Amino acid sequence: MHALVIGAAGMIGRKLTAELLGLGGIGGRGIDRLTLVDIVEPEVSQSEIPIMTRATDLSDPATAARLVAARPELIFHLAAVVSGEAEADFDKGYRINLDGTRYLLEAIRAESAKAPYRPRLVFTSSIAVFGAPFPERIGDEFLTAPLTSYGTQKAIGELLLNDYSRRGIVDGVGIRLPTVVIRPGKPNKAASGFFSSILREPLVGLEAVLPVPRETRHWFCSPKAAVGFLTHAATLDTAQLGARRCLSAPGLSATVAEEIAALERVAGPKAVALIREAPDETVARIVAGWPQDFDARRALGLGFRADASFDAIIRSHIETELGGRLG
Amino acid sequence: MHALVIGAAGMIGRKLTAELLGLGGIGGRGIDRLTLVDIVEPEVSQSEIPIMTRATDLSDPATAARLVAARPELIFHLAAVVSGEAEADFDKGYRINLDGTRYLLEAIRAESAKAPYRPRLVFTSSIAVFGAPFPERIGDEFLTAPLTSYGTQKAIGELLLNDYSRRGIVDGVGIRLPTVVIRPGKPNKAASGFFSSILREPLVGLEAVLPVPRETRHWFCSPKAAVGFLTHAATLDTAQLGARRCLSAPGLSATVAEEIAALERVAGPKAVALIREAPDETVARIVAGWPQDFDARRALGLGFRADASFDAIIRSHIETELGGRLG
């Protein structure tokens, strides 16, 4: 099987690539060819599977046509301009997140018009498709009412994926990822960054800033769980989905206080002491508009699995990112 | 005030135009200029208000730019490729219903970048944004899960309207119209056509065909109520809408049996005897996927008003279309 990962240089894209190479296949079928693309050329380690990497610009309609011309049976579409950037640069957000997705679907349609072709397309959506006010837990039939252009573009991508799938052009599955913690790497300027950094920095002996009240509740998954959602979506029997191809992935609902309690259990009070409270009203106001909890019944029924606990999320980070050692 | 009606040659567009000309203004402001456009040049009667009519193709990005260059303060965007055609012609549906709407929003954005400009934009959406399975009554927080490309394009239009409104580019209101009965004119091939024809034809002594069981339930409004929704949307205080600019209009939920009972009360058993049952499984299957009832609480709270009864819908048709006389 030929698999294509669009957005392979991002954090989830790299972990997904590693997982695909590690497994050597997916759903009982071997991967004999892997194409990895992103706006910068993805870096890869040595592998027995032939890998082609390429820097591409998805906002050029010719890009999708070129990628799809090789007829990959499995496509992961993870590429996106992130929330903050899509809000700051209106045109760029719509160009990449909406037009880019549409070009991809249209390229598949054009290819399928030449000879039968209907790839599995796994699309990463986001809980940003939802906007306050929310019920206490967001169910599978709650309206998508985004409060950002990014969320709007993802919600439109979901509608297109559903329609192109209903038409038999593509075999789509959309997964609304929870906020991924612990993101490896350096602190970034994303409003959600602190959810990771209050764990990541103390684990290596560094100070971290907490800009919101400890009772702030949000919806999380580990990088490992996120990759698991995508590989499961790649092999799922989509007949079970009917016309509603997009799912809220099961996450963990936790407060900042619960995150910190887990950190204390795993890494002790010395780690917790490195968290410095520095209330930031702007961040607190943004975060207040975000989902806090879901009733992800559909995804659970379809075999998607959440992280077991926040302790497990932290331990998994120590294992994969810190070589098993606490700083 | 300069008002622009896009899609002015359609049934609702013509009735809206007549209403605007009759009122001479809207929300306490006079209309001193009216621009009417459609894919064919709209016909108009004499009027004291200066009217410009034009045949335009909304799938050409230059069209929207030209229309918006005159800076109309109020824009009604009713233009659409209808459900059946959007399903039959994939490209045309997306080109007019999605791209056309986006070109309009982008033209407003470009115009507002030159000098402050933020028109009220009333967008006709549709109950086709919803798809089965439904709850018994569809509430204001139910997900949009369309089962047609038309419904998909309308749902995307809603998301765009919300985002461009949130950004302050436009002051949008989207109205999900119920199925309009009694549509004046000749029977057409729309799957929903029988809902009108089983009333319209018998009222003038002609036979009509009923292709579905009498217990079939659906969601209706009169042409007059539909126009009322649009004029109310044009003057509504949009601060009340928050970020959710699109509303399910209040309609009447009725079964075919209830339609027929109203016909009997208004026009007697002779009219009812003209309805011939001719079950059509294809039509029945399509109709089974359509909404049956709504809890349109938000719109009701905002002052939108449904028709009083099916009897009133029929009487209003006799008054406006048949000069008050039964055939």
HADDOCK unambig.tbl for C-alpha pairs under 7 A between the chains (distance, minus, plus):
assign (segid A and resid 141 and name CA) (segid B and resid 142 and name CA) 5.88 0.50 0.50
assign (segid A and resid 141 and name CA) (segid B and resid 143 and name CA) 5.22 0.50 0.50
assign (segid A and resid 142 and name CA) (segid B and resid 141 and name CA) 5.87 0.50 0.50
assign (segid A and resid 142 and name CA) (segid B and resid 142 and name CA) 5.33 0.50 0.50
assign (segid A and resid 142 and name CA) (segid B and resid 143 and name CA) 5.10 0.50 0.50
assign (segid A and resid 143 and name CA) (segid B and resid 141 and name CA) 5.22 0.50 0.50
assign (segid A and resid 143 and name CA) (segid B and resid 142 and name CA) 5.11 0.50 0.50
assign (segid A and resid 143 and name CA) (segid B and resid 143 and name CA) 3.78 0.50 0.50
assign (segid A and resid 143 and name CA) (segid B and resid 144 and name CA) 6.44 0.50 0.50
assign (segid A and resid 144 and name CA) (segid B and resid 143 and name CA) 6.44 0.50 0.50
assign (segid A and resid 145 and name CA) (segid B and resid 244 and name CA) 6.82 0.50 0.50
assign (segid A and resid 149 and name CA) (segid B and resid 163 and name CA) 6.22 0.50 0.50
assign (segid A and resid 152 and name CA) (segid B and resid 159 and name CA) 6.15 0.50 0.50
assign (segid A and resid 152 and name CA) (segid B and resid 163 and name CA) 6.80 0.50 0.50
assign (segid A and resid 156 and name CA) (segid B and resid 156 and name CA) 5.75 0.50 0.50
assign (segid A and resid 159 and name CA) (segid B and resid 152 and name CA) 6.14 0.50 0.50
assign (segid A and resid 163 and name CA) (segid B and resid 149 and name CA) 6.22 0.50 0.50
assign (segid A and resid 163 and name CA) (segid B and resid 152 and name CA) 6.79 0.50 0.50
assign (segid A and resid 244 and name CA) (segid B and resid 145 and name CA) 6.82 0.50 0.50
